[in-house]
């Protein structure tokens, strides 16, 4: 039996959330090179306290709190509406 690795799960979900946000963002993207990594870290920081969870909605809320990193930099994008807790994939709600 394999144990749950919260850090790995948080990283997979965070990478998916940030990638989806950047893919569906609105407007120009004038970010520094390390902004993507910083955003992933921000999302992971929001996810770690709630993992493990079976609630994709709860994980989506944590992702959205972390993705506020981009809005503070003036980049608007979609919100995460759900997270598949089996594989870490995210569903976005476009802007």
matplotlib code that plots the C-alpha trace (Angstrom):
import matplotlib.pyplot as plt

x = [0.0, 1.4, 1.1, -0.3, 2.4, 0.8, 3.8, 3.7, 0.0, 0.1, 2.9, 0.9, -2.3, -0.5, 1.4, -1.9, -3.7, -1.0, -0.7, -4.5, -4.5, -1.7, -3.3, -6.7, -5.6, -6.9, -4.6, -0.9, 1.6, 4.5, 5.9, 9.4, 10.9, 10.5, 6.8, 5.5, 7.6, 6.5, 2.9, 3.3, 4.7, 1.9, -0.7, 1.1, 1.2, -2.6, -3.0, -0.7, -2.9, -6.0, -4.4, -5.3, -8.9, -11.5, -13.1, -12.2, -14.2, -12.1, -8.9, -10.2, -10.8, -7.2, -5.9, -7.8, -6.4, -2.9, -3.6, -4.4, -0.6, -1.3, -4.0, -1.6, 0.6, -2.2, -2.8, -6.5, -7.4, -9.9, -10.7, -10.4, -13.9, -12.9, -9.9, -9.9, -8.3, -7.4, -5.1, -4.7, -6.3, -8.2, -11.4, -11.4, -14.1, -13.1, -13.2]
y = [0.0, 3.4, 6.3, 9.7, 12.3, 15.7, 17.7, 15.7, 16.0, 19.8, 20.2, 18.3, 20.3, 23.6, 23.0, 22.2, 25.2, 27.6, 26.2, 26.4, 30.0, 31.0, 29.3, 30.9, 34.3, 37.5, 40.3, 40.5, 38.6, 40.7, 38.6, 38.0, 34.6, 33.2, 34.3, 30.8, 29.1, 31.7, 31.2, 27.4, 27.9, 30.2, 27.7, 24.9, 26.9, 27.2, 23.5, 22.0, 22.8, 21.1, 17.9, 15.2, 15.9, 14.2, 17.6, 18.9, 22.0, 22.7, 22.2, 24.5, 27.2, 26.8, 27.0, 30.3, 31.8, 30.9, 32.2, 35.6, 36.0, 36.8, 39.4, 41.2, 41.5, 42.8, 39.6, 38.5, 34.9, 32.1, 30.6, 26.9, 25.4, 21.9, 19.6, 15.9, 14.5, 11.2, 12.7, 16.4, 17.7, 21.0, 22.4, 26.1, 28.6, 31.1, 34.9]
z = [0.0, -1.0, 1.4, 0.4, -0.5, 0.1, -1.3, -4.6, -4.9, -4.2, -6.8, -9.5, -8.8, -8.6, -11.9, -13.6, -12.1, -13.1, -16.6, -17.0, -15.7, -18.1, -21.1, -20.6, -19.2, -20.6, -21.7, -22.1, -20.0, -18.9, -16.1, -14.9, -15.8, -12.3, -11.9, -13.0, -10.3, -7.7, -8.6, -8.3, -4.8, -3.9, -4.9, -3.2, 0.0, -0.1, -0.9, 1.7, 4.8, 3.2, 1.9, 2.0, 0.9, -1.2, -2.0, -5.4, -4.6, -1.5, -3.5, -6.2, -3.6, -2.4, -6.0, -6.5, -3.4, -4.6, -8.1, -6.6, -7.1, -10.7, -10.0, -7.7, -10.8, -13.0, -14.9, -15.1, -15.8, -15.2, -11.9, -11.0, -10.6, -9.7, -9.1, -9.9, -6.7, -8.4, -11.0, -10.1, -13.3, -13.0, -14.6, -15.3, -15.4, -18.2, -17.6]

ax = plt.figure().add_subplot(projection="3d")
ax.plot(x, y, z, "-o")
ax.set_aspect("equal")
plt.show()
